[in-house]
Amino acid sequence: MMAHVTFISFLYQTGLVLGGNTVASRLRAIPSVRWIATRLAGIALIGVAVKLVTSNS
């Protein structure tokens, strides 16, 4: 049973990686999409940093 779950998970994750790579390569050719993605990634990193600074751990 565990081998089946592992194999199905492997196939699913392989499909996600290949599909994501295809989408990324197509979007990489559009400069405005690249600009927006870069800005969103920067905002996300700043948001994570703010969350870490303000956590009470």
CHARMM-style PDB file with segment names, atoms N, HN, CA, C and O in Angstrom:
ATOM      1  N   MET     1       0.829  -1.197   0.000  1.00  0.00      PROA
ATOM      2  CA  MET     1       0.000   0.000   0.000  1.00  0.00      PROA
ATOM      3  C   MET     1       0.873   1.262   0.000  1.00  0.00      PROA
ATOM      4  O   MET     1       0.607   2.218  -0.728  1.00  0.00      PROA
ATOM      5  N   MET     2       1.910   1.240   0.825  1.00  0.00      PROA
ATOM      6  HN  MET     2       2.127   0.463   1.416  1.00  0.00      PROA
ATOM      7  CA  MET     2       2.771   2.425   0.900  1.00  0.00      PROA
ATOM      8  C   MET     2       3.496   2.670  -0.424  1.00  0.00      PROA
ATOM      9  O   MET     2       3.708   3.818  -0.815  1.00  0.00      PROA
ATOM     10  N   ALA     3       3.873   1.595  -1.108  1.00  0.00      PROA
ATOM     11  HN  ALA     3       3.701   0.663  -0.790  1.00  0.00      PROA
ATOM     12  CA  ALA     3       4.534   1.745  -2.407  1.00  0.00      PROA
ATOM     13  C   ALA     3       3.600   2.391  -3.426  1.00  0.00      PROA
ATOM     14  O   ALA     3       4.046   3.189  -4.250  1.00  0.00      PROA
ATOM     15  N   HSD     4       2.318   2.059  -3.381  1.00  0.00      PROA
ATOM     16  HN  HSD     4       1.956   1.410  -2.711  1.00  0.00      PROA
ATOM     17  CA  HSD     4       1.353   2.656  -4.298  1.00  0.00      PROA
ATOM     18  C   HSD     4       1.203   4.150  -4.034  1.00  0.00      PROA
ATOM     19  O   HSD     4       1.196   4.960  -4.961  1.00  0.00      PROA
ATOM     20  N   VAL     5       1.085   4.497  -2.771  1.00  0.00      PROA
ATOM     21  HN  VAL     5       1.090   3.839  -2.018  1.00  0.00      PROA
ATOM     22  CA  VAL     5       0.940   5.916  -2.413  1.00  0.00      PROA
ATOM     23  C   VAL     5       2.186   6.690  -2.818  1.00  0.00      PROA
ATOM     24  O   VAL     5       2.084   7.801  -3.339  1.00  0.00      PROA
ATOM     25  N   THR     6       3.352   6.117  -2.587  1.00  0.00      PROA
ATOM     26  HN  THR     6       3.434   5.215  -2.164  1.00  0.00      PROA
ATOM     27  CA  THR     6       4.606   6.769  -2.954  1.00  0.00      PROA
ATOM     28  C   THR     6       4.698   6.948  -4.464  1.00  0.00      PROA
ATOM     29  O   THR     6       5.096   8.012  -4.939  1.00  0.00      PROA
ATOM     30  N   PHE     7       4.336   5.928  -5.215  1.00  0.00      PROA
ATOM     31  HN  PHE     7       4.012   5.064  -4.830  1.00  0.00      PROA
ATOM     32  CA  PHE     7       4.398   6.015  -6.677  1.00  0.00      PROA
ATOM     33  C   PHE     7       3.420   7.056  -7.214  1.00  0.00      PROA
ATOM     34  O   PHE     7       3.776   7.841  -8.093  1.00  0.00      PROA
ATOM     35  N   ILE     8       2.207   7.071  -6.702  1.00  0.00      PROA
ATOM     36  HN  ILE     8       1.918   6.434  -5.988  1.00  0.00      PROA
ATOM     37  CA  ILE     8       1.212   8.060  -7.144  1.00  0.00      PROA
ATOM     38  C   ILE     8       1.672   9.469  -6.782  1.00  0.00      PROA
ATOM     39  O   ILE     8       1.519  10.393  -7.581  1.00  0.00      PROA
ATOM     40  N   SER     9       2.228   9.639  -5.596  1.00  0.00      PROA
ATOM     41  HN  SER     9       2.352   8.889  -4.948  1.00  0.00      PROA
ATOM     42  CA  SER     9       2.751  10.939  -5.185  1.00  0.00      PROA
ATOM     43  C   SER     9       3.892  11.378  -6.097  1.00  0.00      PROA
ATOM     44  O   SER     9       3.978  12.544  -6.483  1.00  0.00      PROA
ATOM     45  N   PHE    10       4.767  10.433  -6.437  1.00  0.00      PROA
ATOM     46  HN  PHE    10       4.697   9.486  -6.124  1.00  0.00      PROA
ATOM     47  CA  PHE    10       5.873  10.743  -7.349  1.00  0.00      PROA
ATOM     48  C   PHE    10       5.356  11.207  -8.706  1.00  0.00      PROA
ATOM     49  O   PHE    10       5.847  12.196  -9.249  1.00  0.00      PROA
ATOM     50  N   LEU    11       4.384  10.512  -9.252  1.00  0.00      PROA
ATOM     51  HN  LEU    11       3.985   9.708  -8.811  1.00  0.00      PROA
ATOM     52  CA  LEU    11       3.816  10.902 -10.553  1.00  0.00      PROA
ATOM     53  C   LEU    11       3.164  12.283 -10.482  1.00  0.00      PROA
ATOM     54  O   LEU    11       3.330  13.105 -11.383  1.00  0.00      PROA
ATOM     55  N   TYR    12       2.433  12.523  -9.418  1.00  0.00      PROA
ATOM     56  HN  TYR    12       2.297  11.855  -8.686  1.00  0.00      PROA
ATOM     57  CA  TYR    12       1.759  13.816  -9.244  1.00  0.00      PROA
ATOM     58  C   TYR    12       2.776  14.951  -9.150  1.00  0.00      PROA
ATOM     59  O   TYR    12       2.630  15.981  -9.809  1.00  0.00      PROA
ATOM     60  N   GLN    13       3.793  14.760  -8.337  1.00  0.00      PROA
ATOM     61  HN  GLN    13       3.912  13.924  -7.802  1.00  0.00      PROA
ATOM     62  CA  GLN    13       4.796  15.809  -8.163  1.00  0.00      PROA
ATOM     63  C   GLN    13       5.619  16.026  -9.430  1.00  0.00      PROA
ATOM     64  O   GLN    13       6.010  17.154  -9.731  1.00  0.00      PROA
ATOM     65  N   THR    14       5.883  14.959 -10.166  1.00  0.00      PROA
ATOM     66  HN  THR    14       5.566  14.043  -9.921  1.00  0.00      PROA
ATOM     67  CA  THR    14       6.585  15.094 -11.442  1.00  0.00      PROA
ATOM     68  C   THR    14       5.751  15.924 -12.419  1.00  0.00      PROA
ATOM     69  O   THR    14       6.281  16.781 -13.125  1.00  0.00      PROA
ATOM     70  N   GLY    15       4.452  15.663 -12.452  1.00  0.00      PROA
ATOM     71  HN  GLY    15       4.022  14.967 -11.878  1.00  0.00      PROA
ATOM     72  CA  GLY    15       3.559  16.447 -13.307  1.00  0.00      PROA
ATOM     73  C   GLY    15       3.535  17.912 -12.914  1.00  0.00      PROA
ATOM     74  O   GLY    15       3.515  18.789 -13.779  1.00  0.00      PROA
ATOM     75  N   LEU    16       3.536  18.185 -11.612  1.00  0.00      PROA
ATOM     76  HN  LEU    16       3.552  17.473 -10.910  1.00  0.00      PROA
ATOM     77  CA  LEU    16       3.559  19.577 -11.149  1.00  0.00      PROA
ATOM     78  C   LEU    16       4.844  20.282 -11.574  1.00  0.00      PROA
ATOM     79  O   LEU    16       4.806  21.426 -12.026  1.00  0.00      PROA
ATOM     80  N   VAL    17       5.975  19.604 -11.429  1.00  0.00      PROA
ATOM     81  HN  VAL    17       6.005  18.674 -11.062  1.00  0.00      PROA
ATOM     82  CA  VAL    17       7.254  20.212 -11.798  1.00  0.00      PROA
ATOM     83  C   VAL    17       7.315  20.466 -13.295  1.00  0.00      PROA
ATOM     84  O   VAL    17       7.697  21.555 -13.721  1.00  0.00      PROA
ATOM     85  N   LEU    18       6.949  19.485 -14.090  1.00  0.00      PROA
ATOM     86  HN  LEU    18       6.640  18.599 -13.743  1.00  0.00      PROA
ATOM     87  CA  LEU    18       7.000  19.661 -15.543  1.00  0.00      PROA
ATOM     88  C   LEU    18       6.011  20.727 -16.019  1.00  0.00      PROA
ATOM     89  O   LEU    18       6.339  21.539 -16.884  1.00  0.00      PROA
ATOM     90  N   GLY    19       4.815  20.724 -15.459  1.00  0.00      PROA
ATOM     91  HN  GLY    19       4.549  20.064 -14.756  1.00  0.00      PROA
ATOM     92  CA  GLY    19       3.835  21.742 -15.821  1.00  0.00      PROA
ATOM     93  C   GLY    19       4.272  23.135 -15.396  1.00  0.00      PROA
ATOM     94  O   GLY    19       4.119  24.098 -16.148  1.00  0.00      PROA
ATOM     95  N   GLY    20       4.811  23.239 -14.200  1.00  0.00      PROA
ATOM     96  HN  GLY    20       4.935  22.457 -13.589  1.00  0.00      PROA
ATOM     97  CA  GLY    20       5.299  24.535 -13.720  1.00  0.00      PROA
ATOM     98  C   GLY    20       6.458  25.046 -14.544  1.00  0.00      PROA
ATOM     99  O   GLY    20       6.563  26.246 -14.800  1.00  0.00      PROA
ATOM    100  N   ASN    21       7.328  24.148 -14.960  1.00  0.00      PROA
ATOM    101  HN  ASN    21       7.243  23.173 -14.752  1.00  0.00      PROA
ATOM    102  CA  ASN    21       8.454  24.544 -15.802  1.00  0.00      PROA
ATOM    103  C   ASN    21       7.974  25.061 -17.153  1.00  0.00      PROA
ATOM    104  O   ASN    21       8.515  26.036 -17.674  1.00  0.00      PROA
ATOM    105  N   THR    22       6.971  24.420 -17.714  1.00  0.00      PROA
ATOM    106  HN  THR    22       6.531  23.628 -17.291  1.00  0.00      PROA
ATOM    107  CA  THR    22       6.416  24.866 -18.995  1.00  0.00      PROA
ATOM    108  C   THR    22       5.790  26.248 -18.876  1.00  0.00      PROA
ATOM    109  O   THR    22       6.023  27.122 -19.711  1.00  0.00      PROA
ATOM    110  N   VAL    23       5.000  26.432 -17.838  1.00  0.00      PROA
ATOM    111  HN  VAL    23       4.811  25.721 -17.159  1.00  0.00      PROA
ATOM    112  CA  VAL    23       4.365  27.741 -17.616  1.00  0.00      PROA
ATOM    113  C   VAL    23       5.421  28.814 -17.369  1.00  0.00      PROA
ATOM    114  O   VAL    23       5.331  29.912 -17.918  1.00  0.00      PROA
ATOM    115  N   ALA    24       6.417  28.503 -16.548  1.00  0.00      PROA
ATOM    116  HN  ALA    24       6.490  27.611 -16.102  1.00  0.00      PROA
ATOM    117  CA  ALA    24       7.467  29.477 -16.244  1.00  0.00      PROA
ATOM    118  C   ALA    24       8.249  29.876 -17.485  1.00  0.00      PROA
ATOM    119  O   ALA    24       8.570  31.052 -17.660  1.00  0.00      PROA
ATOM    120  N   SER    25       8.559  28.918 -18.347  1.00  0.00      PROA
ATOM    121  HN  SER    25       8.298  27.964 -18.205  1.00  0.00      PROA
ATOM    122  CA  SER    25       9.315  29.256 -19.552  1.00  0.00      PROA
ATOM    123  C   SER    25       8.505  30.136 -20.501  1.00  0.00      PROA
ATOM    124  O   SER    25       9.064  30.997 -21.180  1.00  0.00      PROA
ATOM    125  N   ARG    26       7.214  29.926 -20.546  1.00  0.00      PROA
ATOM    126  HN  ARG    26       6.760  29.227 -19.994  1.00  0.00      PROA
ATOM    127  CA  ARG    26       6.377  30.777 -21.408  1.00  0.00      PROA
ATOM    128  C   ARG    26       6.213  32.180 -20.826  1.00  0.00      PROA
ATOM    129  O   ARG    26       6.227  33.168 -21.562  1.00  0.00      PROA
ATOM    130  N   LEU    27       6.059  32.264 -19.509  1.00  0.00      PROA
ATOM    131  HN  LEU    27       6.048  31.463 -18.911  1.00  0.00      PROA
ATOM    132  CA  LEU    27       5.889  33.571 -18.880  1.00  0.00      PROA
ATOM    133  C   LEU    27       7.194  34.359 -18.810  1.00  0.00      PROA
ATOM    134  O   LEU    27       7.175  35.589 -18.760  1.00  0.00      PROA
ATOM    135  N   ARG    28       8.321  33.660 -18.807  1.00  0.00      PROA
ATOM    136  HN  ARG    28       8.337  32.661 -18.848  1.00  0.00      PROA
ATOM    137  CA  ARG    28       9.624  34.316 -18.749  1.00  0.00      PROA
ATOM    138  C   ARG    28       9.851  35.204 -19.965  1.00  0.00      PROA
ATOM    139  O   ARG    28      10.605  36.174 -19.892  1.00  0.00      PROA
ATOM    140  N   ALA    29       9.213  34.885 -21.069  1.00  0.00      PROA
ATOM    141  HN  ALA    29       8.600  34.097 -21.128  1.00  0.00      PROA
ATOM    142  CA  ALA    29       9.405  35.643 -22.309  1.00  0.00      PROA
ATOM    143  C   ALA    29       8.655  36.974 -22.297  1.00  0.00      PROA
ATOM    144  O   ALA    29       8.887  37.819 -23.163  1.00  0.00      PROA
ATOM    145  N   ILE    30       7.762  37.172 -21.333  1.00  0.00      PROA
ATOM    146  HN  ILE    30       7.573  36.486 -20.630  1.00  0.00      PROA
ATOM    147  CA  ILE    30       6.972  38.403 -21.272  1.00  0.00      PROA
ATOM    148  C   ILE    30       7.572  39.304 -20.198  1.00  0.00      PROA
ATOM    149  O   ILE    30       7.491  38.976 -19.014  1.00  0.00      PROA
ATOM    150  N   PRO    31       8.176  40.437 -20.581  1.00  0.00      PROA
ATOM    151  CA  PRO    31       8.879  41.287 -19.607  1.00  0.00      PROA
ATOM    152  C   PRO    31       7.992  41.809 -18.474  1.00  0.00      PROA
ATOM    153  O   PRO    31       8.440  41.886 -17.330  1.00  0.00      PROA
ATOM    154  N   SER    32       6.756  42.162 -18.774  1.00  0.00      PROA
ATOM    155  HN  SER    32       6.392  42.099 -19.703  1.00  0.00      PROA
ATOM    156  CA  SER    32       5.898  42.714 -17.719  1.00  0.00      PROA
ATOM    157  C   SER    32       5.561  41.660 -16.668  1.00  0.00      PROA
ATOM    158  O   SER    32       5.439  41.979 -15.485  1.00  0.00      PROA
ATOM    159  N   VAL    33       5.411  40.418 -17.090  1.00  0.00      PROA
ATOM    160  HN  VAL    33       5.509  40.159 -18.051  1.00  0.00      PROA
ATOM    161  CA  VAL    33       5.137  39.342 -16.137  1.00  0.00      PROA
ATOM    162  C   VAL    33       6.360  39.104 -15.258  1.00  0.00      PROA
ATOM    163  O   VAL    33       6.228  38.880 -14.055  1.00  0.00      PROA
ATOM    164  N   ARG    34       7.536  39.150 -15.849  1.00  0.00      PROA
ATOM    165  HN  ARG    34       7.643  39.331 -16.826  1.00  0.00      PROA
ATOM    166  CA  ARG    34       8.770  38.981 -15.080  1.00  0.00      PROA
ATOM    167  C   ARG    34       8.900  40.097 -14.045  1.00  0.00      PROA
ATOM    168  O   ARG    34       9.272  39.835 -12.901  1.00  0.00      PROA
ATOM    169  N   TRP    35       8.602  41.330 -14.428  1.00  0.00      PROA
ATOM    170  HN  TRP    35       8.300  41.544 -15.357  1.00  0.00      PROA
ATOM    171  CA  TRP    35       8.683  42.471 -13.523  1.00  0.00      PROA
ATOM    172  C   TRP    35       7.713  42.294 -12.353  1.00  0.00      PROA
ATOM    173  O   TRP    35       8.088  42.497 -11.199  1.00  0.00      PROA
ATOM    174  N   ILE    36       6.477  41.920 -12.649  1.00  0.00      PROA
ATOM    175  HN  ILE    36       6.173  41.756 -13.587  1.00  0.00      PROA
ATOM    176  CA  ILE    36       5.468  41.728 -11.597  1.00  0.00      PROA
ATOM    177  C   ILE    36       5.871  40.582 -10.673  1.00  0.00      PROA
ATOM    178  O   ILE    36       5.744  40.703  -9.454  1.00  0.00      PROA
ATOM    179  N   ALA    37       6.350  39.485 -11.226  1.00  0.00      PROA
ATOM    180  HN  ALA    37       6.454  39.387 -12.216  1.00  0.00      PROA
ATOM    181  CA  ALA    37       6.746  38.338 -10.411  1.00  0.00      PROA
ATOM    182  C   ALA    37       7.912  38.689  -9.489  1.00  0.00      PROA
ATOM    183  O   ALA    37       7.947  38.256  -8.337  1.00  0.00      PROA
ATOM    184  N   THR    38       8.851  39.461  -9.987  1.00  0.00      PROA
ATOM    185  HN  THR    38       8.823  39.813 -10.923  1.00  0.00      PROA
ATOM    186  CA  THR    38       9.983  39.880  -9.162  1.00  0.00      PROA
ATOM    187  C   THR    38       9.513  40.752  -8.004  1.00  0.00      PROA
ATOM    188  O   THR    38       9.961  40.581  -6.871  1.00  0.00      PROA
ATOM    189  N   ARG    39       8.621  41.674  -8.286  1.00  0.00      PROA
ATOM    190  HN  ARG    39       8.256  41.813  -9.207  1.00  0.00      PROA
ATOM    191  CA  ARG    39       8.108  42.560  -7.233  1.00  0.00      PROA
ATOM    192  C   ARG    39       7.301  41.777  -6.206  1.00  0.00      PROA
ATOM    193  O   ARG    39       7.436  42.012  -5.006  1.00  0.00      PROA
ATOM    194  N   LEU    40       6.467  40.853  -6.663  1.00  0.00      PROA
ATOM    195  HN  LEU    40       6.358  40.662  -7.638  1.00  0.00      PROA
ATOM    196  CA  LEU    40       5.674  40.045  -5.729  1.00  0.00      PROA
ATOM    197  C   LEU    40       6.555  39.171  -4.843  1.00  0.00      PROA
ATOM    198  O   LEU    40       6.276  39.004  -3.656  1.00  0.00      PROA
ATOM    199  N   ALA    41       7.614  38.616  -5.419  1.00  0.00      PROA
ATOM    200  HN  ALA    41       7.841  38.752  -6.384  1.00  0.00      PROA
ATOM    201  CA  ALA    41       8.538  37.804  -4.626  1.00  0.00      PROA
ATOM    202  C   ALA    41       9.226  38.662  -3.567  1.00  0.00      PROA
ATOM    203  O   ALA    41       9.406  38.219  -2.433  1.00  0.00      PROA
ATOM    204  N   GLY    42       9.604  39.864  -3.920  1.00  0.00      PROA
ATOM    205  HN  GLY    42       9.458  40.225  -4.841  1.00  0.00      PROA
ATOM    206  CA  GLY    42      10.222  40.776  -2.957  1.00  0.00      PROA
ATOM    207  C   GLY    42       9.269  41.144  -1.835  1.00  0.00      PROA
ATOM    208  O   GLY    42       9.663  41.176  -0.670  1.00  0.00      PROA
ATOM    209  N   ILE    43       8.026  41.421  -2.174  1.00  0.00      PROA
ATOM    210  HN  ILE    43       7.705  41.396  -3.121  1.00  0.00      PROA
ATOM    211  CA  ILE    43       7.022  41.750  -1.164  1.00  0.00      PROA
ATOM    212  C   ILE    43       6.789  40.567  -0.239  1.00  0.00      PROA
ATOM    213  O   ILE    43       6.642  40.741   0.971  1.00  0.00      PROA
ATOM    214  N   ALA    44       6.753  39.361  -0.805  1.00  0.00      PROA
ATOM    215  HN  ALA    44       6.872  39.220  -1.788  1.00  0.00      PROA
ATOM    216  CA  ALA    44       6.561  38.161   0.011  1.00  0.00      PROA
ATOM    217  C   ALA    44       7.722  37.974   0.983  1.00  0.00      PROA
ATOM    218  O   ALA    44       7.503  37.643   2.149  1.00  0.00      PROA
ATOM    219  N   LEU    45       8.947  38.180   0.521  1.00  0.00      PROA
ATOM    220  HN  LEU    45       9.124  38.449  -0.426  1.00  0.00      PROA
ATOM    221  CA  LEU    45      10.105  38.045   1.403  1.00  0.00      PROA
ATOM    222  C   LEU    45      10.092  39.085   2.515  1.00  0.00      PROA
ATOM    223  O   LEU    45      10.430  38.775   3.657  1.00  0.00      PROA
ATOM    224  N   ILE    46       9.713  40.292   2.199  1.00  0.00      PROA
ATOM    225  HN  ILE    46       9.439  40.544   1.271  1.00  0.00      PROA
ATOM    226  CA  ILE    46       9.607  41.329   3.230  1.00  0.00      PROA
ATOM    227  C   ILE    46       8.511  40.964   4.221  1.00  0.00      PROA
ATOM    228  O   ILE    46       8.677  41.151   5.426  1.00  0.00      PROA
ATOM    229  N   GLY    47       7.399  40.447   3.724  1.00  0.00      PROA
ATOM    230  HN  GLY    47       7.265  40.295   2.745  1.00  0.00      PROA
ATOM    231  CA  GLY    47       6.313  40.026   4.612  1.00  0.00      PROA
ATOM    232  C   GLY    47       6.742  38.916   5.559  1.00  0.00      PROA
ATOM    233  O   GLY    47       6.377  38.935   6.734  1.00  0.00      PROA
ATOM    234  N   VAL    48       7.507  37.953   5.068  1.00  0.00      PROA
ATOM    235  HN  VAL    48       7.803  37.938   4.113  1.00  0.00      PROA
ATOM    236  CA  VAL    48       7.997  36.873   5.925  1.00  0.00      PROA
ATOM    237  C   VAL    48       8.956  37.445   6.973  1.00  0.00      PROA
ATOM    238  O   VAL    48       8.917  37.050   8.139  1.00  0.00      PROA
ATOM    239  N   ALA    49       9.809  38.369   6.556  1.00  0.00      PROA
ATOM    240  HN  ALA    49       9.841  38.690   5.609  1.00  0.00      PROA
ATOM    241  CA  ALA    49      10.749  38.985   7.505  1.00  0.00      PROA
ATOM    242  C   ALA    49      10.001  39.743   8.599  1.00  0.00      PROA
ATOM    243  O   ALA    49      10.366  39.651   9.771  1.00  0.00      PROA
ATOM    244  N   VAL    50       8.971  40.483   8.237  1.00  0.00      PROA
ATOM    245  HN  VAL    50       8.674  40.557   7.285  1.00  0.00      PROA
ATOM    246  CA  VAL    50       8.177  41.209   9.229  1.00  0.00      PROA
ATOM    247  C   VAL    50       7.488  40.234  10.183  1.00  0.00      PROA
ATOM    248  O   VAL    50       7.431  40.474  11.389  1.00  0.00      PROA
ATOM    249  N   LYS    51       6.974  39.152   9.649  1.00  0.00      PROA
ATOM    250  HN  LYS    51       7.021  38.957   8.669  1.00  0.00      PROA
ATOM    251  CA  LYS    51       6.328  38.124  10.477  1.00  0.00      PROA
ATOM    252  C   LYS    51       7.326  37.527  11.467  1.00  0.00      PROA
ATOM    253  O   LYS    51       6.996  37.325  12.635  1.00  0.00      PROA
ATOM    254  N   LEU    52       8.533  37.248  11.007  1.00  0.00      PROA
ATOM    255  HN  LEU    52       8.801  37.412  10.058  1.00  0.00      PROA
ATOM    256  CA  LEU    52       9.550  36.685  11.894  1.00  0.00      PROA
ATOM    257  C   LEU    52       9.972  37.673  12.974  1.00  0.00      PROA
ATOM    258  O   LEU    52      10.192  37.283  14.120  1.00  0.00      PROA
ATOM    259  N   VAL    53      10.084  38.937  12.618  1.00  0.00      PROA
ATOM    260  HN  VAL    53       9.905  39.254  11.686  1.00  0.00      PROA
ATOM    261  CA  VAL    53      10.487  39.950  13.593  1.00  0.00      PROA
ATOM    262  C   VAL    53       9.420  40.153  14.649  1.00  0.00      PROA
ATOM    263  O   VAL    53       9.735  40.356  15.822  1.00  0.00      PROA
ATOM    264  N   THR    54       8.170  40.101  14.248  1.00  0.00      PROA
ATOM    265  HN  THR    54       7.914  39.936  13.296  1.00  0.00      PROA
ATOM    266  CA  THR    54       7.085  40.383  15.187  1.00  0.00      PROA
ATOM    267  C   THR    54       6.568  39.166  15.933  1.00  0.00      PROA
ATOM    268  O   THR    54       5.666  39.287  16.762  1.00  0.00      PROA
ATOM    269  N   SER    55       7.130  37.983  15.649  1.00  0.00      PROA
ATOM    270  HN  SER    55       7.863  37.885  14.976  1.00  0.00      PROA
ATOM    271  CA  SER    55       6.646  36.787  16.355  1.00  0.00      PROA
ATOM    272  C   SER    55       7.140  36.822  17.799  1.00  0.00      PROA
ATOM    273  O   SER    55       8.191  37.392  18.092  1.00  0.00      PROA
ATOM    274  N   ASN    56       6.381  36.215  18.683  1.00  0.00      PROA
ATOM    275  HN  ASN    56       5.527  35.752  18.445  1.00  0.00      PROA
ATOM    276  CA  ASN    56       6.670  36.252  20.109  1.00  0.00      PROA
ATOM    277  C   ASN    56       7.439  35.024  20.593  1.00  0.00      PROA
ATOM    278  O   ASN    56       7.398  34.701  21.781  1.00  0.00      PROA
ATOM    279  N   SER    57       8.129  34.345  19.703  1.00  0.00      PROA
ATOM    280  HN  SER    57       8.163  34.607  18.738  1.00  0.00      PROA
ATOM    281  CA  SER    57       8.841  33.129  20.127  1.00  0.00      PROA
ATOM    282  C   SER    57      10.024  33.443  20.924  1.00  0.00      PROA
ATOM    283  OT1 SER    57      10.734  32.536  21.359  1.00  0.00      PROA
TER     284      SER     57
END
